[in-house]
Amino acid sequence: MQQDHTILWKQCQEFIRDNVSPQQYSVWFESISSVSFSNGELRLMVPSPFFLEQLEEHYLDLISTAIKKIYGEGVSLFYRYYAVQNEPASGVKVRSAGYSPIIKEATAPAANPFAASNDSKPFNSQLNPRYNFENYCAGQSNSVARTIAESIANNPSDKTFNPLFIFGPTGVGKTHLIQAVGIRIKERNPGARVLYVTARFFQSQYTAAVHKGQINNFFHFYQGIDTLIVDDVQDLAGKPETQNTFFHIFNQLHQNNRQIILSSDCAPADMDGFEARLLSRFKWGASAPLEKPDMELRRHVLVKKAEQDGLELPQDVIDYIAEHVTESIRELEGVVVSLVAHATVMNREITLDLARPVVANAIRINHSKINFEMVTQAVSTYFKLDADTLFTKSRKREISDARQIVMYLAKKLGGMSLKSIGTKLGRTHATVLYACRNIEERLPIDKDLRDAIDAINRAMTEK
């Protein structure tokens, strides 16, 4: 019934409206409509593939929460958009890559250590096909890491670089590069058991295995991998039992000439909260940095992103974005997505005049001017706390929350290392990492937290 499914989606939109800023809702959610809802499948109409990409990357947790609240469990999500604007015959249907209980049920056993003994099940490498070498932009800032990665991918039997440890700040392409190795290996040898997991997913699997008394199956599964790719390995900091398990799996794979590829936000020598024997393993092979993109690479990324999205960015727009957005590849891609969204909503061509406010909004905070003292003062003022209380051991909710926000903003805006933040507050690297992750996970669903951080941001940037 037409009215029923539209009413349900309106209720979803109301829930979403309460959990995002008015500007976010206006740009990303107001124009979405419900096509149909039947047999557990929800179909939503979005303006363009750019909207779809932005929703999947930045708002999927919020959308998932809204759908479960209004529609219930077990709903599969699909998107529709017109490849040619206002031409229904050009309609494209896309299944959500992240939110789909049916997909998860079908693919999870392939990477589930508890089902490893069943060799009849297809092996799912958990690789994103978009993260291949063909889509990876080369430049001076990533040349060493890319060269080593391609060497491994083209000749997996040569274990000169084992393990390969890729490190660098957020958004410089670590996940893309390490997955590209796995994709190339699978392309040339479809039978290879290549597995990509995040360290947090590995941790959750290990915890479940211990809880169910199936730790032997867990070991058996991982020891049978040909190429193991673990992303964000720094997330194992402060987890000695998981580290011990990973240590033994690492040794077994290495002794049997299986390739290990790891990524982290810092070099092995700068990692805290890890056992010395595990860190020594990280240093056995090759450690390669990914640095912030240089000007040439930034231009290349913008051109590549525009080509993938079927756009033609004017050269002056490319030059302007590349000159001002310098921190990461992810920021560059985000600016392109935002630029397209503004052009679509405002029904305007992409020009330098349109690009200037979009870029200004994306980089309105000058990271180099934000320091730890500014963050602590702004946070304590907002929460009406004595700044000194943030440095105490108090576990009162209001003080603990404020302290975690300080850690998060000091890392995000001040560019401080986890170790430096921990030293300032008398906390460990692992504690700071946990605090930053906790804030990141709460932001999509906690409107009060978002409002607080936005207000603190404004207080610092208006000075």
C-alpha positions, -999 to +999 in steps of 0.1 A: +000+000+000+015+033-011+004+053+019+018+028+044+053+027+032+055+065+028+043+070+063+069+046+077+097+064+058+084+098+071+087+083+107+123+073+098+130+108+086+116+123+118+140+100+138+169+110+117+160+147+119+163+145+157+198+131+154+215+153+129+220+190+124+194+209+103+219+214+076+228+177+074+192+167+073+184+193+046+213+183+023+213+145+027+179+132+039+151+156+030+151+147-007+150+109-001+117+092-007+103+057-002+097+037-034+083+006-017+084-017+013+074-053+009+087-088+017+113-073+041+128-051+013+129-013+017+136+007-015+146+043-013+149+068-041+180+090-038+190+120-061+222+105-074+250+079-069+269+106-050+242+108-024+242+070-021+280+070-015+278+097+011+249+080+030+267+046+030+300+060+041+289+086+068+253+079+079+248+041+077+248+036+114+221+062+119+200+049+089+203+013+103+191+024+137+162+043+122+151+014+100+153-011+129+133+012+151+105+019+126+105-012+103+118-038+127+146-064+123+156-083+091+150-055+066+171-054+035+179-019+021+180-010-016+186+024-033+173+037-066+184+067-086+182+078-122+214+076-143+199+103-164+181+130-144+142+128-146+144+098-169+126+068-152+139+045-179+174+051-167+167+039-132+194+021-114+189-002-084+217-007-058+217-029-027+232-013+004+268-026+008+267-021+046+232-025+059+217-058+047+210-086+072+205-110+043+239-102+028+255-106+062+239-139+068+250-152+034+287-141+037+296-141+073+303-179+075+330-175+049+351-154+073+338-170+105+364-191+124+337-212+140+327-225+105+363-230+092+361-267+093+334-268+066+355-265+035+325-268+012+315-232+020+328-205-003+356-184+012+349-147+014+380-126+015+361-095+028+378-074+001+362-043-014+366-046-052+369-008-055+401-009-035+423-021-064+456-008-078+439+006-108+420+030-086+449+038-064+466+072-072+504+071-072+525+100-060+558+108-043+542+105-008+532+069-013+558+056-038+577+034-014+547+017+001+530+012-033+562-003-049+565-028-021+528-036-021+528-042-059+559-064-055+541-087-030+509-087-051+528-096-083+550-123-067+533-137-036+558-166-033+586-141-026+585-134+011+612-107+012+587-083+026+570-104+052+553-089+071+545-057+053+537-030+078+520+001+063+517+031+086+505+067+083+478+092+095+441+088+090+428+092+054+461+087+034+450+054+017+463+026+040+431+005+037+429+009+000+466-001-005+466-032+017+433-044+001+447-038-034+474-064-026+448-090-017+426-082-048+456-086-071+466-119-055+430-132-059+428-120-095+458-141-104+450-170-081+413-172-074+419-202-051+442-183-027+428-179+008+432-142+012+415-125+042+410-089+051+399-080+086+401-051+109+419-055+142+386-048+160+368-075+141+396-099+149+392-090+186+354-096+185+359-130+168+384-140+195+362-129+223+332-149+208+355-179+204+366-178+240+330-174+252+318-203+231+347-226+240+357-227+203+392-213+205+407-243+187+385-236+157+395-200+158+432-210+156+425-236+129+408-210+107+435-183+109+463-207+105+449-218+072+450-183+056+475-178+027+475-140+029+463-123+061+456-086+060+449-069+093+438-032+092+443-007+121+464-031+142+469-003+167+434-012+180+449-043+197+467-020+222+460-028+258+445-062+250+472-087+261+451-119+257+442-110+221+478-100+214+490-133+227+467-151+204+477-130+174+513-136+183+509-174+180+489-170+147+515-147+133+543-171+142+525-200+126+517-182+094+553-168+091+569-201+097+548-216+069+557-188+044+522-172+045+521-135+038+511-111+065+501-074+058+494-049+086+484-013+088+486+012+117+484+049+124+520+049+136+553+030+131+560-001+152+586+019+172+560+044+183+533+019+193+524+018+230+503-009+248+519-038+230+540-067+241+577-063+231+577-098+214+548-089+192+563-055+182+595-073+173+575-094+148+560-063+133+596-051+125+607-084+108+598-075+073+593-041+057+578-010+073+566+016+048+551+050+055+522+067+038+526+104+041+501+133+036+495+137-002+517+162-020+502+187-045+506+164-075+489+135-058+461+157-046+453+168-081+455+132-093+431+121-066+406+148-076+407+140-113+403+102-105+374+108-082+357+130-107+362+104-134+347+076-112+317+097-105+312+108-141+321+144-135+341+170-152+357+193-127+370+226-141+408+229-138+405+260-116+383+241-092+408+212-091+437+236-084+418+255-057+408+223-038+442+208-042+459+239-029+437+243+002+427+207+012+460+192+022+455+168+051+444+135+035+430+118+005+398+111+024+393+149+029+397+155-008+372+128-018+348+142+009+350+177-006+342+164-041+311+146-026+300+177-008+306+199-038+284+176-059+257+176-032+256+214-031+255+216-069+226+191-070+206+207-042+212+242-055+208+232-091+240+250-100+271+241-121+303+233-103+323+265-104+350+282-084+324+304-068+306+273-056+338+255-045+351+283-023+324+280+005+324+242+003+362+241+008+360+268+035+335+247+054+356+216+051+388+232+063+374+260+085+396+249+115+433+256+112+447+224+127+481+238+134+467+266+157+447+242+179+467+231+209+460+210+240+456+239+263+430+255+239+410+222+238+410+217+276+399+254+282+371+252+256+358+219+269+359+229+306+342+262+298+314+245+278+307+220+306+313+246+334+340+226+350+373+236+366+399+226+340+420+210+367+393+184+373+400+169+338+434+159+350+421+140+381+412+104+384+375+113+390+351+089+372+320+111+376+301+109+344+302+146+335+340+147+341+347+114+324+327+125+293+345+159+292+379+142+295+371+119+266+360+148+244+394+165+252+412+134+241+391+132+209+395+169+199+432+170+208+438+141+184+413+153+157+419+190+157+453+193+174+469+165+155+485+152+187+496+116+190+478+093+214+510+090+235+513+128+238+476+132+248+480+104+274+511+120+289+493+153+293+464+137+311+483+110+329+466+082+310+479+053+288+479+052+250+452+025+252+430+046+274+432+075+249+426+052+220+395+038+237+382+073+244+386+085+208+369+054+195+340+058+220+334+094+209+335+084+172+310+056+177+286+078+197+286+108+174+262+094+147+235+086+173+241+111+201+227+145+191+237+161+225+273+150+220+274+164+184+259+197+196+285+199+224+315+192+200+301+217+174+298+244+201+333+237+214+347+238+178+330+272+173+344+285+205+379+277+195+377+289+159+361+322+168+390+333+189 
